[in-house]
Amino acid sequence: MEIAPDFFDYFEASAALLDKDKYENHKGRQFIRPEVCRTYNFGEHDKYTNHFAEIVRKAKPVQGTDAVLKAYNIEGDVRIQYKDQSNFQWIARQFGIFEEWKDGIPRTSFKGVVVFRYQTTRRIFLVGPDSLRQLGIKDA
């Protein structure tokens, strides 16, 4: 196995960037941080799907055109339902998050649920029209 001559220099230079405070590094911009490891397969581990479903179920539902303001002013996690792709994209634009779709679902979603944080530590769940059923949530 061959290693490029600048391999270790590259990682030494990258370490300073990785060590920076996340707010300084992102300069106040919003970003999506996955709640679960992206290489982990939920389908093989029902207990984690159930745990995720319980977190989504407990999130406070928010509706209306001023969802960003409502989400910002509510204590705890927030759940916002989207109706279809265009509705999801409209809501995503309001929060300034990634609005791309692939194969009929939003990128970064699990069972149609996109999780992100918006200017606070609380989570915001954008929930698809069929997401609650897929997660086995009946009383939401």
C-alpha positions as CSV (number, residue, x, y, z in Angstrom):
1,M,0.0,0.0,0.0
2,E,1.4,3.4,-1.0
3,I,0.7,6.6,0.9
4,A,0.9,10.0,-0.8
5,P,3.8,12.1,0.5
6,D,1.4,14.8,1.8
7,F,-1.0,12.4,3.5
8,F,0.0,13.1,7.1
9,D,0.4,16.9,6.4
10,Y,-3.2,17.0,5.1
11,F,-4.6,15.4,8.3
12,E,-2.4,17.6,10.6
13,A,-3.8,20.7,8.8
14,S,-7.4,19.3,9.0
15,A,-7.1,18.7,12.8
16,A,-7.2,22.4,13.5
17,L,-10.4,22.8,11.6
18,L,-12.0,19.9,13.2
19,D,-11.0,21.1,16.7
20,K,-12.6,24.6,16.2
21,D,-15.8,25.3,18.0
22,K,-18.8,24.2,15.8
23,Y,-20.4,27.7,15.8
24,E,-17.1,29.4,14.8
25,N,-16.5,26.8,12.1
26,H,-20.0,27.1,10.6
27,K,-20.3,30.9,11.2
28,G,-23.9,30.7,12.4
29,R,-25.2,28.7,9.4
30,Q,-27.6,25.9,10.0
31,F,-26.5,22.3,9.3
32,I,-28.0,18.9,9.6
33,R,-26.4,16.6,12.1
34,P,-27.7,13.1,11.9
35,E,-29.2,11.7,15.0
36,V,-28.0,8.2,14.1
37,C,-25.0,6.8,12.4
38,R,-25.6,6.9,8.6
39,T,-23.9,3.6,8.1
40,Y,-26.1,1.8,10.7
41,N,-29.0,-0.1,9.2
42,F,-32.2,0.5,11.2
43,G,-34.0,-2.3,9.4
44,E,-31.9,-4.8,11.2
45,H,-32.5,-3.4,14.7
46,D,-36.1,-2.8,15.7
47,K,-35.3,-1.5,19.1
48,Y,-33.6,1.6,17.6
49,T,-36.5,2.2,15.3
50,N,-38.9,2.0,18.3
51,H,-36.6,4.4,20.2
52,F,-36.7,6.9,17.3
53,A,-40.5,6.5,16.9
54,E,-40.9,7.3,20.6
55,I,-38.9,10.5,20.3
56,V,-40.9,11.6,17.2
57,R,-44.2,10.7,19.0
58,K,-43.3,12.9,22.0
59,A,-42.3,15.9,19.9
60,K,-44.9,18.7,20.0
61,P,-46.9,19.0,16.8
62,V,-46.8,22.4,15.1
63,Q,-49.0,23.5,12.2
64,G,-49.5,26.6,10.1
65,T,-47.6,28.9,7.9
66,D,-45.5,30.4,10.7
67,A,-44.0,27.0,11.7
68,V,-40.5,28.5,12.1
69,L,-41.6,31.1,14.6
70,K,-43.7,28.5,16.5
71,A,-40.9,26.0,16.5
72,Y,-38.5,28.6,17.8
73,N,-40.8,29.6,20.7
74,I,-41.9,26.1,21.9
75,E,-40.0,24.3,24.6
76,G,-38.8,20.8,23.7
77,D,-38.7,18.9,20.4
78,V,-41.1,19.9,17.6
79,R,-42.9,17.8,14.9
80,I,-44.0,19.5,11.7
81,Q,-46.0,17.4,9.2
82,Y,-45.5,18.0,5.4
83,K,-48.1,16.9,2.9
84,D,-46.0,16.2,-0.2
85,Q,-42.7,17.1,-1.9
86,S,-43.6,20.7,-2.7
87,N,-44.9,21.3,0.8
88,F,-41.7,19.8,2.2
89,Q,-39.5,22.0,0.0
90,W,-41.5,25.1,1.1
91,I,-41.0,24.2,4.8
92,A,-37.3,23.3,4.3
93,R,-36.7,26.7,2.6
94,Q,-38.2,28.4,5.7
95,F,-35.7,26.8,7.9
96,G,-32.8,27.0,5.3
97,I,-32.2,23.2,5.2
98,F,-31.5,20.8,2.4
99,E,-34.6,20.3,0.3
100,E,-33.5,17.7,-2.2
101,W,-35.5,14.5,-2.8
102,K,-34.4,11.1,-4.1
103,D,-36.5,8.1,-4.9
104,G,-39.7,9.7,-3.6
105,I,-38.4,10.8,-0.1
106,P,-36.3,13.7,1.2
107,R,-32.6,13.1,1.4
108,T,-31.3,12.5,4.9
109,S,-34.7,11.1,6.0
110,F,-35.6,7.9,7.8
111,K,-39.1,6.7,7.0
112,G,-39.8,10.1,5.6
113,V,-38.7,11.9,8.8
114,V,-36.0,14.6,8.5
115,V,-34.4,15.6,11.8
116,F,-32.4,18.8,12.4
117,R,-31.8,21.5,15.0
118,Y,-32.7,25.1,14.3
119,Q,-30.9,27.8,16.3
120,T,-31.5,25.8,19.6
121,T,-30.6,22.5,21.0
122,R,-34.1,21.1,20.5
123,R,-34.8,18.8,17.6
124,I,-37.2,19.6,14.7
125,F,-38.8,16.6,13.0
126,L,-40.2,17.2,9.5
127,V,-42.6,14.2,9.2
128,G,-44.0,12.9,6.0
129,P,-47.7,12.0,5.3
130,D,-47.1,8.3,5.9
131,S,-44.2,8.5,8.4
132,L,-46.1,8.1,11.6
133,R,-47.8,4.9,10.3
134,Q,-44.4,3.6,9.1
135,L,-43.0,4.2,12.6
136,G,-45.9,2.5,14.3
137,I,-47.2,5.7,15.9
138,K,-50.9,5.6,16.4
139,D,-51.8,8.3,18.9
140,A,-50.0,11.3,17.5
